[in-house]
Amino acid sequence: MSDDKEKLLEVLEKVDKFYVYLAGIRENNILIVSSCEVPNEIEVKGQKYSIIHYTPEEYLSQVIEKEEEIFRNYKIYYFVKSYMRKILDMLAYAEVERMSINMNDLDL
C-alpha cells in the first residue's frame, strides 16, 4: 500500500467514513467530500493535515470549473463508486463540449 494511501486512510479513521463520498490527498492537504461536517485539521501520528471539505452537491457543482484544483491535483484513494461515476461522467461531458466548441471555431 502506498504511503499516501495509508496516510489518507488513517485520517479517515478520525471521521465518520459512512458519510464520506470521496477522499484524496495532496501533500498535507486532505480533500473530503462528505455529507457530515469534518474538522478543519486532523492530526495523525504527530502530522497535521489540513482538511478541504465539500458537501457532495457543492463538489459536483464546482468540479467542472475547478477540475484541476479540486480533482486532478489530488490522489483519490477512497470513493463511493456511483459518486465517482457521476463525477467522471460530468468531466467527460464537459470535455466533449469543449472539444466541440474548439471544432466549431475551426470551421469559421
C-alpha positions in Angstrom: 0.0 0.0 0.0 1.4 3.4 -0.9 2.4 5.8 1.8 -0.1 8.5 0.7 -2.9 5.9 0.7 -2.0 4.8 4.3 -2.0 8.4 5.5 -5.4 9.1 3.9 -6.9 6.0 5.4 -5.5 6.9 8.9 -7.1 10.4 8.6 -10.4 8.9 7.5 -10.4 6.8 10.7 -10.9 10.1 12.6 -14.1 11.0 10.7 -17.3 9.1 10.1 -16.5 7.2 6.9 -20.1 6.2 6.4 -20.8 9.7 5.2 -17.7 10.2 3.0 -18.3 10.1 -0.7 -14.8 10.8 -1.9 -11.4 11.5 -0.3 -8.0 12.3 -1.7 -4.6 13.5 -0.6 -2.1 16.1 -1.8 0.9 16.7 0.4 -0.6 17.7 3.8 -4.0 18.5 2.4 -6.9 16.1 2.6 -9.9 16.5 0.3 -13.1 15.1 1.9 -16.5 15.1 0.2 -18.9 14.3 3.0 -22.5 15.0 3.9 -21.4 15.5 7.6 -19.2 18.2 9.0 -15.5 17.4 9.4 -12.8 19.2 11.4 -10.6 21.8 9.6 -7.5 20.0 10.7 -6.7 16.4 11.8 -3.5 15.2 13.5 -2.3 11.6 12.9 0.9 10.3 14.4 2.2 13.9 15.1 1.5 15.0 11.5 -1.2 17.7 10.9 -3.4 17.6 7.9 -5.5 20.5 6.6 -8.9 19.3 5.6 -10.7 20.7 2.5 -14.3 19.8 2.9 -17.1 19.9 0.4 -20.7 18.6 0.6 -21.5 16.2 -2.2 -23.7 18.7 -4.0 -21.2 21.5 -3.6 -18.4 19.4 -5.0 -20.4 18.4 -8.1 -21.4 22.0 -8.8 -17.7 23.1 -8.7 -15.8 20.1 -10.1 -16.1 21.2 -13.8 -14.9 24.8 -13.2 -12.2 23.9 -10.7 -11.3 20.5 -12.2 -7.5 20.9 -11.8 -7.7 22.4 -8.3 -10.2 20.1 -6.6 -9.9 16.9 -8.6 -6.8 16.3 -10.7 -4.3 17.7 -8.1 -5.4 15.1 -5.5 -4.6 11.4 -5.4 -8.1 9.9 -4.9 -7.9 6.7 -2.9 -11.4 6.5 -1.3 -14.7 6.9 -3.1 -18.2 5.7 -3.5 -18.3 4.1 -6.9 -21.6 5.6 -8.0 -20.5 9.1 -6.9 -17.1 8.8 -8.8 -19.0 7.6 -11.9 -21.2 10.8 -11.7 -18.0 13.0 -11.4 -16.3 11.2 -14.3 -19.4 11.5 -16.5 -19.7 15.2 -15.8 -16.0 15.7 -16.6 -16.3 13.7 -19.8 -19.3 15.6 -20.9 -17.5 18.9 -20.2 -14.5 17.8 -22.2 -16.7 16.8 -25.2 -18.4 20.1 -25.0 -15.0 21.9 -25.0 -13.8 19.9 -28.0 -17.0 20.6 -30.0 -16.6 24.3 -29.2 -13.0 24.1 -30.5 -14.1 22.3 -33.6 -16.7 25.0 -34.3 -14.0 27.6 -34.0 -12.0 25.8 -36.7 -15.0 25.7 -39.1 -15.4 29.5 -39.0 
